[in-house]
Amino acid sequence: MRAARLLWARVAEVCGGSGNASAMRQHAVTSRAMLTQRDPWVNILRATVACFAAGVGGADSITVLPFDDAIGLPDGFARRLARNTQAVLIDEANAARVIDPGGGSWYIESLTNDLARAAWAWFQQIEAAGGWDAATASGLISQQLEQTRDARATNIARRRQLITGVTEFPDIDEARVVRKRPPATRVDRYSAPFEVLRDRSDASAAKGARPTVLLLNVGPLAAHAARSAFAKNFFEIAGIAVPSSEAIDAASAAEALAASGTRHVVICSSDKLYETHAVAIAQALRAAGATRVYLAGNPGDNRDRYVAAGVDEFIYVGCDALDALGRALETLGVAS
């Protein structure tokens, strides 16, 4: 904590800061990694030492983890002990009555300066590598972390670094402290299910075959523009390409499908034109080899008539897009 403040003040000085800019606000949290499940009562001592170290080191605020935090959901007793740890150190040990208890001690000052110099050298190494982002991308940061982790693991395995209650003075007759474990929860991103569809299409495209559905616009622009735009956006949600083609009747629709290179097609037009053209166009598309025919819009009372003509599915505002697009990828042969 003391070394960090020295370094922060140095950075502020180099950057032209002064006064409040050179002051670092520090919040300390006692280490979760040091907590044990066996003989957890020793965690009270660990937390007390850690809290004391942070306090005399100059932390502005401290969070003391309950002694049973590694076991499960801490109970009220453990939480009360954690809160009272600071109260005892403040009011009985008077740890908060001196600004810098270690100041002037050659031992503490020497350790602080040694740590600050080592940290500054590491900081310069990161800067020489191009900054934090570059050092992270190159693996410099992760390598250092792994070396430290491996060294600590080796020391623990060889019992050079002892863990009281676990690798030193274990009590094989201890009564296990039992706590409830909170139910596992997960964070579901709203977009994740649709992004899975996109990933499937992109993977297929990377192999040279992006799934494609022909956008068949029937009639004048005014008749098909709205539903054409809707259908294009709809299929592109799943990463499906939607080239468009124009048609005025069943024959031109069949020709457009043959020229498209895909066997999947969505018919786009107005309800009025659907009444007079949808059945014939759907039948012509089926005869031309279409394996799946969509119609953009809610068919209402005409559903059965259009389905009988060869329409497989209807896409419209309010339909289950996730389900429909999942089926589309399946019928297009896109791997899960």
FIMARPA-330494 format. One record per residue: y, x, z of N, C-alpha, C in turn. Coordinates in pm, whole numbers. Each point is the difference from the previous one (the first is absolute). Layout:
REM FIMARPA-330494
Y	X	Z	Y	X	Z	Y	X	Z
...
This chain:
REM FIMARPA-330494
-120	84	0	120	-84	0	126	88	0
-5	106	78	117	89	5	17	75	-132
-111	47	-57	7	73	-126	49	-91	-113
-42	-124	2	43	-94	-104	151	-21	5
54	-6	120	146	-18	11	75	123	-49
-55	118	30	62	123	-50	4	1	-153
-111	-37	-60	-9	1	-146	92	-104	-61
5	-117	63	87	-106	-53	146	43	6
38	61	109	138	48	14	31	105	-105
-99	84	-30	20	104	-102	18	-62	-138
-81	-99	-32	13	-68	-129	136	-68	-10
42	-67	108	130	-66	0	112	101	-20
-14	116	64	102	104	-14	9	50	-144
-116	27	-61	-3	49	-137	58	-104	-96
-22	-127	32	49	-108	-87	143	-40	31
64	71	93	138	-29	32	20	-109	103
-107	-40	67	12	-103	102	41	58	134
55	-83	84	41	44	133	-1	-120	93
13	25	128	6	-109	97	-127	-82	2
17	-131	-18	-115	-91	5	-103	29	-108
45	58	-112	-92	28	-110	-105	102	39
32	86	94	-95	105	39	-91	-44	114
20	-122	51	-82	-51	110	-118	-79	-57
-118	32	43	-121	-71	-47	-45	-99	106
-16	-125	-41	-56	-99	91	-151	7	-12
-68	18	111	-145	19	0	-71	-112	75
-100	-57	-64	-89	-96	66	-141	58	-4
-62	11	115	-134	59	9	-104	-108	30
-117	15	-59	-114	-87	27	-116	89	43
-60	-29	113	-112	83	45	-113	-6	-102
-71	109	-16	-97	16	-107	-121	-93	15
-31	-71	-107	-122	-80	-2	-123	88	-22
20	112	-71	-113	88	-31	-59	64	125
79	15	105	-51	68	119	-77	-94	93
8	-131	-26	-64	-96	90	-152	-1	-19
-71	-24	110	-146	-5	-4	-49	-139	38
-118	-35	-50	-65	-124	40	-85	21	125
-59	119	12	-77	34	118	94	51	110
-30	-40	123	85	37	114	147	-23	-34
36	-121	-41	136	-25	-48	107	12	108
-42	4	126	99	12	108	75	132	-10
-64	101	-58	69	128	-20	116	-16	-97
-5	-104	-83	111	-25	-92	131	-27	74
-12	-50	123	122	-23	80	69	133	25
-79	104	33	57	132	22	56	58	-130
-74	-19	-108	47	51	-129	134	-64	-37
8	-131	17	123	-70	-35	115	41	90
-30	24	127	105	41	94	56	137	-39
-90	94	-32	44	133	-41	81	-8	-129
-47	-81	-94	70	-13	-128	137	-63	19
6	-103	83	128	-66	27	97	95	69
-52	76	96	85	97	70	52	105	-98
-89	50	-87	41	103	-96	108	-53	-93
-18	-124	-47	101	-58	-89	131	-20	72
-9	-45	126	123	-24	76	79	126	27
-67	103	50	73	124	29	33	74	-128
-69	-38	-109	32	60	-129	123	-61	-63
46	-112	56	125	-58	-48	-13	-127	-80
-117	-64	-1	-16	-124	-76	94	-107	54
59	-77	-90	90	-108	41	-78	-123	46
-117	-21	-57	-84	-113	38	-146	39	-22
-88	-65	75	-142	37	-4	-86	-126	4
-106	-1	-78	-103	-103	8	-126	64	55
-48	-51	112	-124	50	60	-113	-96	-36
-99	49	-71	-113	-86	-37	-89	-25	121
-52	-122	16	-89	-31	112	-126	87	-3
-59	23	116	-114	92	9	-123	-53	-73
-8	-131	-23	-118	-57	-66	26	-31	-147
104	58	-56	39	-30	-138	-109	38	-100
-78	105	30	-105	44	-92	-125	-88	8
-8	-85	101	-119	-82	20	12	-135	-69
116	-56	6	21	-132	-57	139	-50	32
13	-129	17	129	-59	31	33	26	147
106	77	29	32	33	139	22	-126	85
-47	5	124	20	-115	87	131	13	77
30	-100	81	127	-2	71	16	116	97
-110	37	66	6	112	95	37	129	-71
-63	27	-113	27	124	-74	144	2	-51
48	-115	-44	137	-6	-50	100	23	113
-31	-56	117	90	18	114	4	147	42
-116	65	1	-3	143	33	81	81	-100
-10	-35	-127	74	72	-103	150	-14	20
43	-123	31	144	-21	24	46	74	126
-83	-7	104	41	60	127	-2	152	-3
-73	59	-95	-3	146	-10	141	55	-14
79	-62	-86	137	46	-19	84	-27	125
-22	-115	62	77	-34	119	-23	101	112
-127	40	17	-33	99	104	65	134	-31
-8	43	-126	59	129	-38	152	-1	13
60	-114	-27	147	-9	9	45	-9	145
-61	-93	76	51	-31	133	-61	84	111
-122	52	-19	-63	77	105	-4	149	-31
-21	33	-128	0	142	-38	139	46	-42
94	-96	-13	139	32	-37	10	75	-133
-94	-31	-91	-2	73	-127	122	-29	-87
68	-111	26	115	-36	-84	133	45	59
-3	69	113	126	37	67	56	133	-49
-78	72	-78	46	129	-52	-3	-8	-152
108	43	-64	9	-12	-146	-105	86	-69
-13	124	40	-94	92	-64	-67	85	106
-105	-54	65	-65	73	110	-53	137	-40
-37	17	-127	-56	128	-43	105	99	-43
124	-43	-9	106	89	-45	17	119	95
5	120	-56	18	119	81	-130	67	39
-111	-72	-15	-131	60	29	-40	87	-118
-21	129	25	-34	90	-111	-128	-47	-68
-97	-45	78	-129	-43	-55	19	-118	-96
72	-102	45	18	-119	-84	93	29	-117
106	75	26	94	33	-109	-70	84	-107
-86	93	44	-72	85	-94	-96	-82	-86
-74	-90	64	-92	-86	-75	76	-89	-98
113	-53	46	82	-86	-86	47	75	-124
52	121	22	51	79	-113	-112	43	-94
-115	37	56	-113	40	-85	-45	-117	-88
-8	-117	61	-42	-119	-75	104	-36	-106
127	10	35	106	-31	-95	-2	96	-119
-22	128	27	-6	98	-109	-119	-26	-92
-115	-32	60	-119	-29	-81	21	-125	-84
62	-101	60	25	-124	-73	100	22	-112
102	83	27	101	29	-103	-62	75	-118
-91	92	31	-69	74	-106	-85	-95	-85
-64	-96	65	-79	-100	-71	90	-89	-86
115	-36	56	98	-79	-75	46	75	-125
27	128	15	42	80	-115	-111	11	-104
-124	5	46	-113	6	-92	-9	-130	-82
25	-111	66	0	-130	-70	112	-5	-102
118	47	40	114	1	-93	-28	91	-119
-62	114	26	-32	93	-109	-99	-60	-98
-81	-93	50	-99	-66	-87	62	-112	-81
130	-26	22	68	-105	-76	38	-121	81
-14	8	132	34	-114	85	-124	-76	43
23	-100	84	-111	-74	61	-89	-67	-105
60	-68	-97	-80	-70	-100	-88	96	-79
59	112	-42	-76	98	-78	-109	64	85
32	30	126	-98	62	89	-115	-96	29
31	-128	11	-105	-99	22	-88	-14	-123
63	-7	-117	-75	-15	-125	-90	120	-28
45	119	39	-78	121	-26	-115	19	99
2	-78	108	-105	14	101	35	95	113
122	57	-4	39	97	103	0	-65	138
54	-120	11	8	-68	130	-139	-36	50
-80	-62	-88	-134	-42	42	-88	119	38
16	112	-69	-78	120	33	33	49	141
128	0	33	41	45	133	-54	-94	107
7	-130	-27	-52	-98	96	-150	17	18
-71	21	-110	-145	18	8	-37	126	76
75	107	-20	-27	124	72	18	-20	150
107	-70	36	25	-27	142	-109	-89	58
-38	-103	-76	-104	-93	45	-134	73	15
-33	83	-96	-128	73	5	-3	99	116
112	67	22	6	97	110	-17	-70	134
65	-115	15	-13	-74	126	-143	-51	16
-59	-51	-108	-137	-51	8	-98	111	37
23	119	-53	-86	114	33	13	37	147
122	2	49	22	34	141	-64	-103	93
6	-127	-40	-61	-105	82	-152	11	-7
-53	24	-120	-145	11	-16	-56	117	79
74	111	6	-45	119	72	45	-1	146
61	-109	41	47	-20	138	101	104	43
75	51	-97	114	85	35	116	-89	47
5	-119	-58	98	-100	42	-80	-113	64
11	-12	131	-83	-94	75	66	-137	9
-86	-102	5	46	-138	17	-64	-52	128
79	-12	103	-51	-41	131	-63	-139	-8
-120	-10	54	-71	-127	-2	-90	-17	-121
16	88	-98	-81	-9	-122	-76	130	-23
72	110	-17	-66	130	-20	8	87	125
65	-49	102	9	72	128	-5	-104	111
-91	20	94	-20	-90	113	-31	-143	-44
-93	-20	-94	-36	-137	-38	-76	-68	114
24	-127	19	-68	-77	104	-99	-94	-69
-128	37	2	-98	-80	-73	-30	-132	71
47	-15	124	-24	-124	73	124	-89	4
100	34	-77	125	-77	5	-22	-144	-47
75	-89	59	-2	-140	-44	93	-13	-121
-55	-49	-108	81	-10	-122	114	-99	19
116	38	-46	115	-90	-3	-9	-79	-130
-2	-131	13	-17	-86	-116	130	-76	-27
40	0	-123	118	-76	-42	-34	-76	-128
64	-111	-18	-18	-74	-124	68	75	-114
-66	1	-111	63	57	-119	66	-113	-77
125	19	-39	68	-106	-74	-72	-28	-131
-3	-124	-43	-67	-31	-127	64	77	-114
-84	45	-89	51	76	-115	89	-89	-85
113	51	-33	93	-73	-86	31	84	-122
45	-63	-102	35	73	-120	131	-54	-55
65	82	-76	123	-41	-66	-32	-24	-147
17	-123	-42	-27	-35	-139	132	-7	-76
15	86	-98	119	-6	-84	-10	-121	-92
111	-71	-15	-1	-124	-78	-44	24	-145
38	114	-54	-25	25	-143	-137	62	-28
-72	40	104	-123	78	-19	-103	-65	-93
-31	-131	14	-102	-58	-88	35	9	-148
129	-18	-31	42	10	-140	1	145	-48
32	92	91	1	141	-38	-141	50	-30
-99	-60	64	-139	35	-31	-31	-36	-145
50	-116	-44	-20	-40	-139	67	99	-95
123	39	35	71	98	-83	-75	131	-6
-54	43	113	-75	126	4	-121	-7	-93
-67	-114	-1	-117	-15	-87	39	12	-147
110	-67	-36	46	6	-140	45	140	-37
72	65	91	48	135	-28	-116	97	-16
-104	-18	81	-118	87	-11	-67	-20	-136
-4	-124	-45	-57	-28	-132	86	61	-110
133	-11	16	92	56	-99	-12	151	-7
-23	63	116	-14	146	3	-121	47	-79
-97	-90	-16	-119	32	-79	18	-41	-146
121	-48	-32	30	-34	-139	-11	-145	-37
-17	-88	98	-17	-142	-33	72	-88	101
130	-24	-22	71	-93	88	-39	-142	-38
-34	-83	98	-37	-139	-30	117	-73	-67
-33	-86	-95	103	-64	-81	-29	-148	-19
105	-81	9	-7	-142	-30	107	-31	-103
-38	-65	-109	96	-34	-105	88	-116	44
130	17	-16	97	-104	30	26	-76	-130
-57	-118	-14	11	-77	-123	110	-104	14
114	26	-63	115	-89	8	-7	-103	-112
-4	-125	36	-16	-108	-97	131	-76	-15
47	-12	-126	120	-77	-27	125	84	7
118	-66	-5	128	71	3	25	65	136
95	94	4	31	74	123	33	-92	116
77	-103	-27	41	-91	107	-121	-67	65
-107	-16	-76	-118	-68	52	-87	90	87
-4	129	-34	-94	87	73	64	106	88
132	20	-7	65	112	69	-29	4	149
18	-113	69	-15	-1	146	-143	32	41
-96	-65	-63	-140	24	40	-51	134	-50
55	48	-109	-37	132	-48	44	107	100
123	-14	50	50	95	100	-81	-8	128
-36	-124	40	-80	-19	120	-137	66	-15
-67	-24	-114	-134	55	-21	2	152	-7
101	55	-64	12	146	-8	10	60	139
88	-55	81	17	49	136	-128	-20	81
-65	-114	-20	-121	-34	74	-109	105	-20
-31	31	-123	-109	94	-27	39	145	30
126	32	-16	43	137	30	-6	30	149
-2	-103	83	-19	19	144	-127	82	25
-103	-27	-79	-128	69	16	-13	120	-93
110	41	-62	-6	115	-89	-63	-30	-134
-5	-127	-37	-59	-40	-127	108	-1	-108
-25	70	-110	95	2	-110	0	-135	-71
119	-44	-45	11	-132	-64	81	9	-130
-58	54	-105	68	-2	-129	14	-144	-47
107	-30	-73	24	-138	-41	-15	-17	-150
-28	-124	-39	-12	-35	-141	43	-145	-15
45	-36	-121	49	-135	-25	-106	-80	-75
0	-129	24	-91	-90	-71	67	-136	-18
-32	-64	-111	57	-133	-25	-109	-106	-10
-124	47	-15	-111	-94	-9	-130	72	36
-111	-71	-12	-129	55	39	-39	120	-86
27	-7	-128	-38	110	-89	74	128	33
131	-10	20	79	120	32	-36	53	138
-42	-88	91	-43	44	133	-126	84	-11
-95	-44	-83	-124	76	-18	27	135	-64
93	3	-96	36	126	-65	64	97	99
87	-53	87	66	84	100	-102	61	96
-98	-79	40	-103	52	91	-81	110	-68
-37	-21	-125	-79	99	-72	74	132	-15
132	-7	-14	80	122	-19	34	70	131
-21	-69	112	46	54	130	-91	107	58
-129	-7	-31	-93	96	58	-51	-40	137
38	-117	51	-49	-48	128	-62	-137	-19
-89	-37	90	-65	-131	-7	52	-94	107
105	41	70	60	-81	105	139	-42	-46
33	-126	16	126	-51	-54	57	-108	92
133	-4	9	67	-106	74	94	-73	-94
-15	-131	-7	83	-85	-87	127	-37	75
115	20	-66	129	-28	63	82	-93	-89
37	-114	53	86	-92	-74	48	-110	96
56	-104	-57	52	-111	81	-107	-107	16
20	-88	98	-95	-110	21	-11	-87	-125
114	-19	-67	1	-85	-120	-88	59	-109
14	131	-25	-83	63	-103	-146	12	43
-21	14	132	-138	2	48	-71	-131	-38
72	-110	13	-59	-131	-29	-57	-5	-142
72	64	-93	-40	-10	-141	-76	121	-53
13	116	67	-59	122	-55	-105	69	89
3	-23	131	-83	78	92	-149	-11	-31
-48	-121	-24	-143	-19	-23	-46	75	-124
73	-15	-110	-39	65	-126	8	152	12
105	50	67	16	144	14	-110	59	89
-30	-69	108	-106	48	89	-134	5	-73
-29	-103	-77	-125	-2	-75	-4	111	-104
114	25	-67	6	106	-101	-17	137	64
58	19	116	-13	128	70	-145	25	40
-67	-103	48	-141	13	36	-84	34	-124
30	-66	-107	-75	25	-123	25	140	-54
120	56	33	35	134	-47	-54	109	91
-67	-39	108	-63	99	87	66	23	134
95	-85	38	65	15	131	-102	-20	111
-2	92	97	-94	-13	112	63	-69	120
135	2	5	67	-70	109	136	-48	-50
24	-129	18	125	-60	-47	75	-58	119
124	45	15	89	-51	105	104	-91	-65
54	-90	78	113	-80	-45	107	6	108
122	38	-38	109	14	96	62	-137	26
-10	-46	123	55	-130	38	-103	-85	70
48	-93	80	-88	-92	71	-37	-114	-95
-128	-17	-31	-39	-98	-102	8	-145	44
6	-21	131	7	-138	49	-121	-81	-43
26	-118	-58	-109	-90	-40	-77	50	-122
52	103	-68	-66	51	-120	-102	110	29
-22	30	127	-88	112	35	-138	-13	-66
-64	-113	19	-136	-15	-53	-3	13	-152
102	-53	-66	4	7	-147	14	143	-47
86	78	69	20	140	-39	-122	85	32
-61	-27	113	-120	75	38	-112	-25	-100
-14	-126	-41	-103	-34	-99	23	71	-133
128	29	-29	33	67	-127	-24	150	7
-17	53	123	-28	143	11	92	78	92
96	-67	67	88	70	95	-78	27	128
1	126	44	-75	38	121	82	-17	128
128	30	-10	80	4	123	146	-29	-31
70	-54	100	141	-32	-14	79	82	101
108	60	-46	86	78	90	136	-69	6
49	-17	122	126	-71	19	53	33	139
124	-36	24	60	24	131	-78	-78	105
-52	71	100	-77	-64	105	-149	21	-11
-48	51	-114	-143	29	-11	-32	125	82
-126	20	32	-41	117	79	-3	122	-93
113	70	-6	14	113	-92	-98	112	34
-19	27	129	-89	108	40	-143	-28	-47
-44	-121	20	-135	-38	-41	-14	3	-152
99	-55	-69	-5	-7	-147	2	139	-62
83	88	53	10	135	-55	-125	82	31
-59	-25	116	-126	67	32	-109	-38	-100
-6	-130	-31	-98	-46	-100	31	58	-137
129	10	-32	39	54	-130	-52	143	-17
17	81	103	-48	138	-9	-152	5	-11
-67	-90	72	-146	-2	-9	-45	-33	-142
61	-103	-59	-41	-40	-135	42	103	-104
102	80	32	43	106	-90	-85	126	15
-92	-4	97	-91	113	19	59	116	77
105	-28	79	63	106	80	-78	16	130
-40	121	29	-82	27	119	76	-29	128
-73	-44	101	60	-28	131	34	130	70
